[in-house]
Amino acid sequence: MLKREGDVRIPSGCAISGIMNRKGRVFSGEDIIKSIALMRDRSNGLGGGFAAYGIYPEFKDHYAFHLFYDDTRAKEETERFLNHHFNVEMGGQIPTRKVASVTDPPIIWRYFVKPKLEQLIKLEIPDNEYVVKCVMNINSRIDGAYVFSSGKNMGAFKGVGYPEELGEFYRLDEYRGYIWTAHGRFPTNTPGWWGGAHPFTLLDWSVVHNGEISSYGANRRYLEMFGYKCTLQTDTEAITYIFDLLLRRHGVPLEVAVAAVAAPFWADIRRMDQEKKELATAIRTVYSSLLVNGPFSIVLGSSNGIIALNDRIKLRPLTAATKGDFLYVASEESAIREICSRPERVWTPRGGEPVIGLLERAEAVYRPSEGPLMMIAGQQ
């Protein structure tokens, strides 16, 4: 019988962790495995996973599709779809090793693809929007197939098990990336299954999440107006699509995206100076359906850096630290000190206050304006 996470409630459960190097220097997945393993008591073996950036330099211009298949029929149907819509440079099984505690995995495959030019011309859309449409199509229409990663030079690795066991299963010690995030799962209201584990991804966005979103219904309905399909039985999927909508499709600054997801209270807005009050009021009005309610702490990964954020009341823990070119975020300070024993700076962000770490090459474009809601990693 399928064990459901809602059978046991641990109020502060789930663990998240993230590491990035601001200069884009790649390093092994061993540290992120050690960090998330220290928080094993926050997990229950029903889900764990990782996202890594910079791991496919030889295919950096291709979209890396990671897929779960229930059976060969689903694989064959999906491959017909991929061959029709994309130029497939290479496909094959994702390398794994046997781990006794990781049982009954699906068929796990990856493909390096580029959209066919004639399809882009026909639809008159950019390649990233084309990829999103194809991912939504596969996940909603091909029974038994699920694209769980679709970015460039990055990949997600997840499943049913404890995260450190899945890190061993996926041989993450053999990969090298400049950003790593991880998740260990405990209670939500969804079943433990391979596709339902964190992180959730779209293009190069990835989200790991500790908490529970009470606004999921409103968030989902708003996202569906823009063509997103929430099919994965979890509220975290919606958070991933919210950031894709705001940052990629609407092109809003990071500050605006954060203020939409974790908006200041109206009482706090009334105390702002006039310019900030007008901006905060406009964000809450225009994007009211994207306000994320409920306890949460998240790490959003992208090819340009990470954002760590928790809810406005800070009902879920989040700690950050820096040392040299490295930024660390985690549910617990101990998970950071496990891999960085003497950080130069450690702090606990306030509710709704983001920790933003950007690669040096991305700072000129993405660095947000300084304000009461913003905290750039390393700022005093």
Contacts in CASP RR format, 6 or more apart in sequence:
PFRMAT RR
TARGET T0000
AUTHOR 0000-0000-0000
METHOD contacts of the structure
MODEL  1
MLKREGDVRIPSGCAISGIMNRKGRVFSGEDIIKSIALMRDRSNGLGGGF
AAYGIYPEFKDHYAFHLFYDDTRAKEETERFLNHHFNVEMGGQIPTRKVA
SVTDPPIIWRYFVKPKLEQLIKLEIPDNEYVVKCVMNINSRIDGAYVFSS
GKNMGAFKGVGYPEELGEFYRLDEYRGYIWTAHGRFPTNTPGWWGGAHPF
TLLDWSVVHNGEISSYGANRRYLEMFGYKCTLQTDTEAITYIFDLLLRRH
GVPLEVAVAAVAAPFWADIRRMDQEKKELATAIRTVYSSLLVNGPFSIVL
GSSNGIIALNDRIKLRPLTAATKGDFLYVASEESAIREICSRPERVWTPR
GGEPVIGLLERAEAVYRPSEGPLMMIAGQQ
2 191 0 8 1.000
2 192 0 8 1.000
2 193 0 8 1.000
3 46 0 8 1.000
3 191 0 8 1.000
3 192 0 8 1.000
4 190 0 8 1.000
4 191 0 8 1.000
4 192 0 8 1.000
5 44 0 8 1.000
5 46 0 8 1.000
5 185 0 8 1.000
5 186 0 8 1.000
5 187 0 8 1.000
5 188 0 8 1.000
5 189 0 8 1.000
5 190 0 8 1.000
5 191 0 8 1.000
5 192 0 8 1.000
6 187 0 8 1.000
6 188 0 8 1.000
6 189 0 8 1.000
8 44 0 8 1.000
8 186 0 8 1.000
8 187 0 8 1.000
9 187 0 8 1.000
10 42 0 8 1.000
10 44 0 8 1.000
10 186 0 8 1.000
10 187 0 8 1.000
12 42 0 8 1.000
12 316 0 8 1.000
12 317 0 8 1.000
13 42 0 8 1.000
13 186 0 8 1.000
13 187 0 8 1.000
13 210 0 8 1.000
13 211 0 8 1.000
14 42 0 8 1.000
14 43 0 8 1.000
14 183 0 8 1.000
14 184 0 8 1.000
14 185 0 8 1.000
14 186 0 8 1.000
14 187 0 8 1.000
14 209 0 8 1.000
14 210 0 8 1.000
14 211 0 8 1.000
14 331 0 8 1.000
15 36 0 8 1.000
15 39 0 8 1.000
15 42 0 8 1.000
15 43 0 8 1.000
15 163 0 8 1.000
15 182 0 8 1.000
15 183 0 8 1.000
15 184 0 8 1.000
15 210 0 8 1.000
15 330 0 8 1.000
15 331 0 8 1.000
15 332 0 8 1.000
15 335 0 8 1.000
16 181 0 8 1.000
16 182 0 8 1.000
16 183 0 8 1.000
16 184 0 8 1.000
16 208 0 8 1.000
16 209 0 8 1.000
16 210 0 8 1.000
16 297 0 8 1.000
16 298 0 8 1.000
16 299 0 8 1.000
16 329 0 8 1.000
16 330 0 8 1.000
16 331 0 8 1.000
17 32 0 8 1.000
17 35 0 8 1.000
17 36 0 8 1.000
17 39 0 8 1.000
17 181 0 8 1.000
17 182 0 8 1.000
17 183 0 8 1.000
17 299 0 8 1.000
17 328 0 8 1.000
17 329 0 8 1.000
17 330 0 8 1.000
17 331 0 8 1.000
17 335 0 8 1.000
17 336 0 8 1.000
18 32 0 8 1.000
18 35 0 8 1.000
18 179 0 8 1.000
18 180 0 8 1.000
18 181 0 8 1.000
18 182 0 8 1.000
18 208 0 8 1.000
18 299 0 8 1.000
18 306 0 8 1.000
18 308 0 8 1.000
18 328 0 8 1.000
18 329 0 8 1.000
18 330 0 8 1.000
19 27 0 8 1.000
19 31 0 8 1.000
19 32 0 8 1.000
19 35 0 8 1.000
19 179 0 8 1.000
19 180 0 8 1.000
19 181 0 8 1.000
19 326 0 8 1.000
19 327 0 8 1.000
19 328 0 8 1.000
19 339 0 8 1.000
20 178 0 8 1.000
20 179 0 8 1.000
20 180 0 8 1.000
20 305 0 8 1.000
20 306 0 8 1.000
20 326 0 8 1.000
20 327 0 8 1.000
20 357 0 8 1.000
20 359 0 8 1.000
21 27 0 8 1.000
21 178 0 8 1.000
21 179 0 8 1.000
21 325 0 8 1.000
21 326 0 8 1.000
22 325 0 8 1.000
22 326 0 8 1.000
22 327 0 8 1.000
22 357 0 8 1.000
22 358 0 8 1.000
22 359 0 8 1.000
22 360 0 8 1.000
23 325 0 8 1.000
23 359 0 8 1.000
23 360 0 8 1.000
24 178 0 8 1.000
24 359 0 8 1.000
24 360 0 8 1.000
24 361 0 8 1.000
25 178 0 8 1.000
25 325 0 8 1.000
26 54 0 8 1.000
26 55 0 8 1.000
26 176 0 8 1.000
26 177 0 8 1.000
26 178 0 8 1.000
27 176 0 8 1.000
27 177 0 8 1.000
27 178 0 8 1.000
28 173 0 8 1.000
28 175 0 8 1.000
28 176 0 8 1.000
29 50 0 8 1.000
29 52 0 8 1.000
29 172 0 8 1.000
29 173 0 8 1.000
29 175 0 8 1.000
29 176 0 8 1.000
29 177 0 8 1.000
29 180 0 8 1.000
30 172 0 8 1.000
30 173 0 8 1.000
31 180 0 8 1.000
31 339 0 8 1.000
32 50 0 8 1.000
32 172 0 8 1.000
32 180 0 8 1.000
32 181 0 8 1.000
32 182 0 8 1.000
32 339 0 8 1.000
33 50 0 8 1.000
33 163 0 8 1.000
33 164 0 8 1.000
33 167 0 8 1.000
33 168 0 8 1.000
33 172 0 8 1.000
33 173 0 8 1.000
33 182 0 8 1.000
34 338 0 8 1.000
34 339 0 8 1.000
35 182 0 8 1.000
35 328 0 8 1.000
35 330 0 8 1.000
35 335 0 8 1.000
35 336 0 8 1.000
35 338 0 8 1.000
35 339 0 8 1.000
36 50 0 8 1.000
36 163 0 8 1.000
36 164 0 8 1.000
36 182 0 8 1.000
36 183 0 8 1.000
36 184 0 8 1.000
36 335 0 8 1.000
37 162 0 8 1.000
37 163 0 8 1.000
37 164 0 8 1.000
38 332 0 8 1.000
38 334 0 8 1.000
38 335 0 8 1.000
38 338 0 8 1.000
39 184 0 8 1.000
39 330 0 8 1.000
39 331 0 8 1.000
39 332 0 8 1.000
39 334 0 8 1.000
39 335 0 8 1.000
40 162 0 8 1.000
40 164 0 8 1.000
42 184 0 8 1.000
42 186 0 8 1.000
42 210 0 8 1.000
42 331 0 8 1.000
43 162 0 8 1.000
43 163 0 8 1.000
43 184 0 8 1.000
43 185 0 8 1.000
43 186 0 8 1.000
44 185 0 8 1.000
44 186 0 8 1.000
44 187 0 8 1.000
45 160 0 8 1.000
45 161 0 8 1.000
45 162 0 8 1.000
45 165 0 8 1.000
45 185 0 8 1.000
46 160 0 8 1.000
46 161 0 8 1.000
46 185 0 8 1.000
46 186 0 8 1.000
46 192 0 8 1.000
47 158 0 8 1.000
47 159 0 8 1.000
47 160 0 8 1.000
47 161 0 8 1.000
47 162 0 8 1.000
47 163 0 8 1.000
47 166 0 8 1.000
47 183 0 8 1.000
47 184 0 8 1.000
47 185 0 8 1.000
47 192 0 8 1.000
47 196 0 8 1.000
47 197 0 8 1.000
47 198 0 8 1.000
48 158 0 8 1.000
48 159 0 8 1.000
48 160 0 8 1.000
48 161 0 8 1.000
48 162 0 8 1.000
48 163 0 8 1.000
48 166 0 8 1.000
48 182 0 8 1.000
48 183 0 8 1.000
48 184 0 8 1.000
48 185 0 8 1.000
48 197 0 8 1.000
48 198 0 8 1.000
49 156 0 8 1.000
49 157 0 8 1.000
49 158 0 8 1.000
49 159 0 8 1.000
49 163 0 8 1.000
49 166 0 8 1.000
49 167 0 8 1.000
49 182 0 8 1.000
49 183 0 8 1.000
49 184 0 8 1.000
49 197 0 8 1.000
49 198 0 8 1.000
49 199 0 8 1.000
49 208 0 8 1.000
50 156 0 8 1.000
50 157 0 8 1.000
50 158 0 8 1.000
50 163 0 8 1.000
50 166 0 8 1.000
50 167 0 8 1.000
50 170 0 8 1.000
50 172 0 8 1.000
50 180 0 8 1.000
50 181 0 8 1.000
50 182 0 8 1.000
50 183 0 8 1.000
50 199 0 8 1.000
51 149 0 8 1.000
51 154 0 8 1.000
51 155 0 8 1.000
51 156 0 8 1.000
51 157 0 8 1.000
51 179 0 8 1.000
51 180 0 8 1.000
51 181 0 8 1.000
51 199 0 8 1.000
51 201 0 8 1.000
51 206 0 8 1.000
51 208 0 8 1.000
51 301 0 8 1.000
52 154 0 8 1.000
52 155 0 8 1.000
52 157 0 8 1.000
52 172 0 8 1.000
52 175 0 8 1.000
52 177 0 8 1.000
52 179 0 8 1.000
52 180 0 8 1.000
53 153 0 8 1.000
53 154 0 8 1.000
53 155 0 8 1.000
53 177 0 8 1.000
53 178 0 8 1.000
53 179 0 8 1.000
53 180 0 8 1.000
53 204 0 8 1.000
53 301 0 8 1.000
53 302 0 8 1.000
53 303 0 8 1.000
53 305 0 8 1.000
54 60 0 8 1.000
54 153 0 8 1.000
54 154 0 8 1.000
54 176 0 8 1.000
54 177 0 8 1.000
54 178 0 8 1.000
54 179 0 8 1.000
54 303 0 8 1.000
55 153 0 8 1.000
55 154 0 8 1.000
55 155 0 8 1.000
55 175 0 8 1.000
55 176 0 8 1.000
55 177 0 8 1.000
56 62 0 8 1.000
56 64 0 8 1.000
56 112 0 8 1.000
56 152 0 8 1.000
56 153 0 8 1.000
56 154 0 8 1.000
56 155 0 8 1.000
57 153 0 8 1.000
59 89 0 8 1.000
59 90 0 8 1.000
59 112 0 8 1.000
59 153 0 8 1.000
60 152 0 8 1.000
60 153 0 8 1.000
61 114 0 8 1.000
61 152 0 8 1.000
62 89 0 8 1.000
62 112 0 8 1.000
62 113 0 8 1.000
62 114 0 8 1.000
62 152 0 8 1.000
63 86 0 8 1.000
63 112 0 8 1.000
63 113 0 8 1.000
63 114 0 8 1.000
63 115 0 8 1.000
63 131 0 8 1.000
63 150 0 8 1.000
63 151 0 8 1.000
63 152 0 8 1.000
64 110 0 8 1.000
64 111 0 8 1.000
64 112 0 8 1.000
64 149 0 8 1.000
64 150 0 8 1.000
64 151 0 8 1.000
64 152 0 8 1.000
64 153 0 8 1.000
64 154 0 8 1.000
64 155 0 8 1.000
65 82 0 8 1.000
65 110 0 8 1.000
65 111 0 8 1.000
65 112 0 8 1.000
65 113 0 8 1.000
65 147 0 8 1.000
65 149 0 8 1.000
65 150 0 8 1.000
66 94 0 8 1.000
66 108 0 8 1.000
66 109 0 8 1.000
66 110 0 8 1.000
66 147 0 8 1.000
66 148 0 8 1.000
66 149 0 8 1.000
66 150 0 8 1.000
66 155 0 8 1.000
66 156 0 8 1.000
66 157 0 8 1.000
67 75 0 8 1.000
67 78 0 8 1.000
67 108 0 8 1.000
67 109 0 8 1.000
67 110 0 8 1.000
67 111 0 8 1.000
67 138 0 8 1.000
67 145 0 8 1.000
67 146 0 8 1.000
67 147 0 8 1.000
67 148 0 8 1.000
68 106 0 8 1.000
68 107 0 8 1.000
68 108 0 8 1.000
68 144 0 8 1.000
68 145 0 8 1.000
68 146 0 8 1.000
68 148 0 8 1.000
68 194 0 8 1.000
68 195 0 8 1.000
69 75 0 8 1.000
69 78 0 8 1.000
69 106 0 8 1.000
69 107 0 8 1.000
69 108 0 8 1.000
69 109 0 8 1.000
69 144 0 8 1.000
69 145 0 8 1.000
70 106 0 8 1.000
70 107 0 8 1.000
70 143 0 8 1.000
70 144 0 8 1.000
70 145 0 8 1.000
71 107 0 8 1.000
71 144 0 8 1.000
72 107 0 8 1.000
74 142 0 8 1.000
74 143 0 8 1.000
74 144 0 8 1.000
74 145 0 8 1.000
75 107 0 8 1.000
75 109 0 8 1.000
75 145 0 8 1.000
77 142 0 8 1.000
77 145 0 8 1.000
78 138 0 8 1.000
78 142 0 8 1.000
78 145 0 8 1.000
81 134 0 8 1.000
81 137 0 8 1.000
81 138 0 8 1.000
81 142 0 8 1.000
82 88 0 8 1.000
82 111 0 8 1.000
82 113 0 8 1.000
85 115 0 8 1.000
85 116 0 8 1.000
85 119 0 8 1.000
85 130 0 8 1.000
85 134 0 8 1.000
86 111 0 8 1.000
86 113 0 8 1.000
86 114 0 8 1.000
86 115 0 8 1.000
86 116 0 8 1.000
86 134 0 8 1.000
87 113 0 8 1.000
87 114 0 8 1.000
87 115 0 8 1.000
87 116 0 8 1.000
88 111 0 8 1.000
88 112 0 8 1.000
88 113 0 8 1.000
89 112 0 8 1.000
89 113 0 8 1.000
89 114 0 8 1.000
90 111 0 8 1.000
90 112 0 8 1.000
91 109 0 8 1.000
91 110 0 8 1.000
91 111 0 8 1.000
91 112 0 8 1.000
92 109 0 8 1.000
92 110 0 8 1.000
92 111 0 8 1.000
93 107 0 8 1.000
93 108 0 8 1.000
93 109 0 8 1.000
93 110 0 8 1.000
94 108 0 8 1.000
94 109 0 8 1.000
94 110 0 8 1.000
94 157 0 8 1.000
94 170 0 8 1.000
95 170 0 8 1.000
95 171 0 8 1.000
95 174 0 8 1.000
96 105 0 8 1.000
96 108 0 8 1.000
96 169 0 8 1.000
96 170 0 8 1.000
96 171 0 8 1.000
97 168 0 8 1.000
97 169 0 8 1.000
97 171 0 8 1.000
99 165 0 8 1.000
99 166 0 8 1.000
99 168 0 8 1.000
99 169 0 8 1.000
101 161 0 8 1.000
101 162 0 8 1.000
101 165 0 8 1.000
102 159 0 8 1.000
102 160 0 8 1.000
102 161 0 8 1.000
102 165 0 8 1.000
102 166 0 8 1.000
102 169 0 8 1.000
104 160 0 8 1.000
105 159 0 8 1.000
105 169 0 8 1.000
105 194 0 8 1.000
106 194 0 8 1.000
114 127 0 8 1.000
115 127 0 8 1.000
115 130 0 8 1.000
115 131 0 8 1.000
115 134 0 8 1.000
119 130 0 8 1.000
120 126 0 8 1.000
120 127 0 8 1.000
120 130 0 8 1.000
123 130 0 8 1.000
125 133 0 8 1.000
128 203 0 8 1.000
128 248 0 8 1.000
129 249 0 8 1.000
131 150 0 8 1.000
131 151 0 8 1.000
131 203 0 8 1.000
132 202 0 8 1.000
132 203 0 8 1.000
132 244 0 8 1.000
135 147 0 8 1.000
135 150 0 8 1.000
135 202 0 8 1.000
136 227 0 8 1.000
136 228 0 8 1.000
136 229 0 8 1.000
138 145 0 8 1.000
138 146 0 8 1.000
138 147 0 8 1.000
139 145 0 8 1.000
139 146 0 8 1.000
139 147 0 8 1.000
139 229 0 8 1.000
139 231 0 8 1.000
139 232 0 8 1.000
140 229 0 8 1.000
140 231 0 8 1.000
146 195 0 8 1.000
146 232 0 8 1.000
148 156 0 8 1.000
148 158 0 8 1.000
148 195 0 8 1.000
148 201 0 8 1.000
149 155 0 8 1.000
149 156 0 8 1.000
149 201 0 8 1.000
149 206 0 8 1.000
150 201 0 8 1.000
150 202 0 8 1.000
150 203 0 8 1.000
151 201 0 8 1.000
151 203 0 8 1.000
151 204 0 8 1.000
152 203 0 8 1.000
152 204 0 8 1.000
152 303 0 8 1.000
153 204 0 8 1.000
153 303 0 8 1.000
154 204 0 8 1.000
154 206 0 8 1.000
154 303 0 8 1.000
155 201 0 8 1.000
155 206 0 8 1.000
156 199 0 8 1.000
156 201 0 8 1.000
156 206 0 8 1.000
157 166 0 8 1.000
157 167 0 8 1.000
157 170 0 8 1.000
157 172 0 8 1.000
158 166 0 8 1.000
158 183 0 8 1.000
158 194 0 8 1.000
158 195 0 8 1.000
158 196 0 8 1.000
158 197 0 8 1.000
158 198 0 8 1.000
158 199 0 8 1.000
159 166 0 8 1.000
159 194 0 8 1.000
159 195 0 8 1.000
159 196 0 8 1.000
159 197 0 8 1.000
160 192 0 8 1.000
160 193 0 8 1.000
160 194 0 8 1.000
160 197 0 8 1.000
161 197 0 8 1.000
162 184 0 8 1.000
163 182 0 8 1.000
163 183 0 8 1.000
163 184 0 8 1.000
167 173 0 8 1.000
178 359 0 8 1.000
179 301 0 8 1.000
179 305 0 8 1.000
179 306 0 8 1.000
181 199 0 8 1.000
181 206 0 8 1.000
181 208 0 8 1.000
181 299 0 8 1.000
181 301 0 8 1.000
181 306 0 8 1.000
182 208 0 8 1.000
183 197 0 8 1.000
183 198 0 8 1.000
183 199 0 8 1.000
183 208 0 8 1.000
183 209 0 8 1.000
183 210 0 8 1.000
184 198 0 8 1.000
185 192 0 8 1.000
185 197 0 8 1.000
185 198 0 8 1.000
188 211 0 8 1.000
188 212 0 8 1.000
188 234 0 8 1.000
188 235 0 8 1.000
189 212 0 8 1.000
190 196 0 8 1.000
190 233 0 8 1.000
190 234 0 8 1.000
191 233 0 8 1.000
193 233 0 8 1.000
195 232 0 8 1.000
196 232 0 8 1.000
196 233 0 8 1.000
196 234 0 8 1.000
198 207 0 8 1.000
198 208 0 8 1.000
198 209 0 8 1.000
198 236 0 8 1.000
199 206 0 8 1.000
199 207 0 8 1.000
199 208 0 8 1.000
200 206 0 8 1.000
200 207 0 8 1.000
200 209 0 8 1.000
200 232 0 8 1.000
200 234 0 8 1.000
200 236 0 8 1.000
200 237 0 8 1.000
200 239 0 8 1.000
200 240 0 8 1.000
201 207 0 8 1.000
201 240 0 8 1.000
202 240 0 8 1.000
202 241 0 8 1.000
202 244 0 8 1.000
203 244 0 8 1.000
203 248 0 8 1.000
204 301 0 8 1.000
204 302 0 8 1.000
204 303 0 8 1.000
205 240 0 8 1.000
205 243 0 8 1.000
205 244 0 8 1.000
205 247 0 8 1.000
205 248 0 8 1.000
205 300 0 8 1.000
205 301 0 8 1.000
205 302 0 8 1.000
206 240 0 8 1.000
206 300 0 8 1.000
206 301 0 8 1.000
206 302 0 8 1.000
207 236 0 8 1.000
207 239 0 8 1.000
207 240 0 8 1.000
207 243 0 8 1.000
207 298 0 8 1.000
207 299 0 8 1.000
207 300 0 8 1.000
207 301 0 8 1.000
208 298 0 8 1.000
208 299 0 8 1.000
209 235 0 8 1.000
209 236 0 8 1.000
209 239 0 8 1.000
209 296 0 8 1.000
209 297 0 8 1.000
209 298 0 8 1.000
210 296 0 8 1.000
210 297 0 8 1.000
210 298 0 8 1.000
210 316 0 8 1.000
210 317 0 8 1.000
210 331 0 8 1.000
211 294 0 8 1.000
211 295 0 8 1.000
211 296 0 8 1.000
211 297 0 8 1.000
211 316 0 8 1.000
212 235 0 8 1.000
212 294 0 8 1.000
212 295 0 8 1.000
212 296 0 8 1.000
213 219 0 8 1.000
213 235 0 8 1.000
213 236 0 8 1.000
213 238 0 8 1.000
213 239 0 8 1.000
213 292 0 8 1.000
213 293 0 8 1.000
213 294 0 8 1.000
213 296 0 8 1.000
214 293 0 8 1.000
214 294 0 8 1.000
215 291 0 8 1.000
215 292 0 8 1.000
215 293 0 8 1.000
215 294 0 8 1.000
216 235 0 8 1.000
216 238 0 8 1.000
218 289 0 8 1.000
219 235 0 8 1.000
219 238 0 8 1.000
219 239 0 8 1.000
219 242 0 8 1.000
219 289 0 8 1.000
219 290 0 8 1.000
219 292 0 8 1.000
220 230 0 8 1.000
220 238 0 8 1.000
221 289 0 8 1.000
222 289 0 8 1.000
222 290 0 8 1.000
223 230 0 8 1.000
223 238 0 8 1.000
223 241 0 8 1.000
223 242 0 8 1.000
223 245 0 8 1.000
224 230 0 8 1.000
226 245 0 8 1.000
226 249 0 8 1.000
228 241 0 8 1.000
228 244 0 8 1.000
228 245 0 8 1.000
230 237 0 8 1.000
230 238 0 8 1.000
230 241 0 8 1.000
231 237 0 8 1.000
239 261 0 8 1.000
239 292 0 8 1.000
239 296 0 8 1.000
239 298 0 8 1.000
239 300 0 8 1.000
242 260 0 8 1.000
242 261 0 8 1.000
242 290 0 8 1.000
242 292 0 8 1.000
243 257 0 8 1.000
243 261 0 8 1.000
243 300 0 8 1.000
245 290 0 8 1.000
246 252 0 8 1.000
246 256 0 8 1.000
246 257 0 8 1.000
246 260 0 8 1.000
246 261 0 8 1.000
246 287 0 8 1.000
246 290 0 8 1.000
247 254 0 8 1.000
247 257 0 8 1.000
252 260 0 8 1.000
253 368 0 8 1.000
253 369 0 8 1.000
254 307 0 8 1.000
254 354 0 8 1.000
254 356 0 8 1.000
254 366 0 8 1.000
254 368 0 8 1.000
254 374 0 8 1.000
255 368 0 8 1.000
255 369 0 8 1.000
255 371 0 8 1.000
255 373 0 8 1.000
255 374 0 8 1.000
256 279 0 8 1.000
256 283 0 8 1.000
258 307 0 8 1.000
258 309 0 8 1.000
258 352 0 8 1.000
258 354 0 8 1.000
258 373 0 8 1.000
258 374 0 8 1.000
259 279 0 8 1.000
259 280 0 8 1.000
259 283 0 8 1.000
259 373 0 8 1.000
260 283 0 8 1.000
260 284 0 8 1.000
260 287 0 8 1.000
260 290 0 8 1.000
260 291 0 8 1.000
261 290 0 8 1.000
261 291 0 8 1.000
261 292 0 8 1.000
261 309 0 8 1.000
262 291 0 8 1.000
262 292 0 8 1.000
262 309 0 8 1.000
262 310 0 8 1.000
262 311 0 8 1.000
262 312 0 8 1.000
262 351 0 8 1.000
262 352 0 8 1.000
262 354 0 8 1.000
263 280 0 8 1.000
263 283 0 8 1.000
263 284 0 8 1.000
263 287 0 8 1.000
263 291 0 8 1.000
263 312 0 8 1.000
264 272 0 8 1.000
264 280 0 8 1.000
264 284 0 8 1.000
264 312 0 8 1.000
264 373 0 8 1.000
265 312 0 8 1.000
266 284 0 8 1.000
269 277 0 8 1.000
269 280 0 8 1.000
269 281 0 8 1.000
269 284 0 8 1.000
270 277 0 8 1.000
272 280 0 8 1.000
272 372 0 8 1.000
276 371 0 8 1.000
276 372 0 8 1.000
284 291 0 8 1.000
292 311 0 8 1.000
293 311 0 8 1.000
294 311 0 8 1.000
294 315 0 8 1.000
295 311 0 8 1.000
295 313 0 8 1.000
295 315 0 8 1.000
295 316 0 8 1.000
296 310 0 8 1.000
296 311 0 8 1.000
296 315 0 8 1.000
296 316 0 8 1.000
297 308 0 8 1.000
297 309 0 8 1.000
297 310 0 8 1.000
297 311 0 8 1.000
297 316 0 8 1.000
297 317 0 8 1.000
297 318 0 8 1.000
297 331 0 8 1.000
298 308 0 8 1.000
298 309 0 8 1.000
298 310 0 8 1.000
299 306 0 8 1.000
299 307 0 8 1.000
299 308 0 8 1.000
299 329 0 8 1.000
300 306 0 8 1.000
300 307 0 8 1.000
300 308 0 8 1.000
300 309 0 8 1.000
301 307 0 8 1.000
304 358 0 8 1.000
304 359 0 8 1.000
304 361 0 8 1.000
304 362 0 8 1.000
304 365 0 8 1.000
304 366 0 8 1.000
305 357 0 8 1.000
305 358 0 8 1.000
305 359 0 8 1.000
305 362 0 8 1.000
306 327 0 8 1.000
306 329 0 8 1.000
306 356 0 8 1.000
306 357 0 8 1.000
307 354 0 8 1.000
307 355 0 8 1.000
307 356 0 8 1.000
307 357 0 8 1.000
308 318 0 8 1.000
308 320 0 8 1.000
308 329 0 8 1.000
308 349 0 8 1.000
308 354 0 8 1.000
308 355 0 8 1.000
309 318 0 8 1.000
309 349 0 8 1.000
309 352 0 8 1.000
309 353 0 8 1.000
309 354 0 8 1.000
309 355 0 8 1.000
310 316 0 8 1.000
310 317 0 8 1.000
310 318 0 8 1.000
310 349 0 8 1.000
310 351 0 8 1.000
310 352 0 8 1.000
311 351 0 8 1.000
311 352 0 8 1.000
312 351 0 8 1.000
312 352 0 8 1.000
313 351 0 8 1.000
314 350 0 8 1.000
314 351 0 8 1.000
314 352 0 8 1.000
316 331 0 8 1.000
317 331 0 8 1.000
317 332 0 8 1.000
317 348 0 8 1.000
318 329 0 8 1.000
318 330 0 8 1.000
318 331 0 8 1.000
318 348 0 8 1.000
318 349 0 8 1.000
318 355 0 8 1.000
319 329 0 8 1.000
319 330 0 8 1.000
319 331 0 8 1.000
319 332 0 8 1.000
319 333 0 8 1.000
319 336 0 8 1.000
319 346 0 8 1.000
319 347 0 8 1.000
319 348 0 8 1.000
320 327 0 8 1.000
320 328 0 8 1.000
320 329 0 8 1.000
320 346 0 8 1.000
320 347 0 8 1.000
320 348 0 8 1.000
320 349 0 8 1.000
320 355 0 8 1.000
320 377 0 8 1.000
321 327 0 8 1.000
321 328 0 8 1.000
321 329 0 8 1.000
321 333 0 8 1.000
321 336 0 8 1.000
321 340 0 8 1.000
321 343 0 8 1.000
321 344 0 8 1.000
321 345 0 8 1.000
321 346 0 8 1.000
321 347 0 8 1.000
322 328 0 8 1.000
322 343 0 8 1.000
322 344 0 8 1.000
322 345 0 8 1.000
322 377 0 8 1.000
322 378 0 8 1.000
323 340 0 8 1.000
323 342 0 8 1.000
323 343 0 8 1.000
323 344 0 8 1.000
323 345 0 8 1.000
324 344 0 8 1.000
326 340 0 8 1.000
327 355 0 8 1.000
327 357 0 8 1.000
327 377 0 8 1.000
327 378 0 8 1.000
328 336 0 8 1.000
328 339 0 8 1.000
328 340 0 8 1.000
328 343 0 8 1.000
329 336 0 8 1.000
329 355 0 8 1.000
330 336 0 8 1.000
333 346 0 8 1.000
336 343 0 8 1.000
336 346 0 8 1.000
337 343 0 8 1.000
345 378 0 8 1.000
349 355 0 8 1.000
349 375 0 8 1.000
352 373 0 8 1.000
353 373 0 8 1.000
353 374 0 8 1.000
353 375 0 8 1.000
354 373 0 8 1.000
354 374 0 8 1.000
354 375 0 8 1.000
355 375 0 8 1.000
355 377 0 8 1.000
356 368 0 8 1.000
356 374 0 8 1.000
356 375 0 8 1.000
356 376 0 8 1.000
356 377 0 8 1.000
357 376 0 8 1.000
357 377 0 8 1.000
358 366 0 8 1.000
358 367 0 8 1.000
358 376 0 8 1.000
367 376 0 8 1.000
368 374 0 8 1.000
368 376 0 8 1.000
370 376 0 8 1.000
END
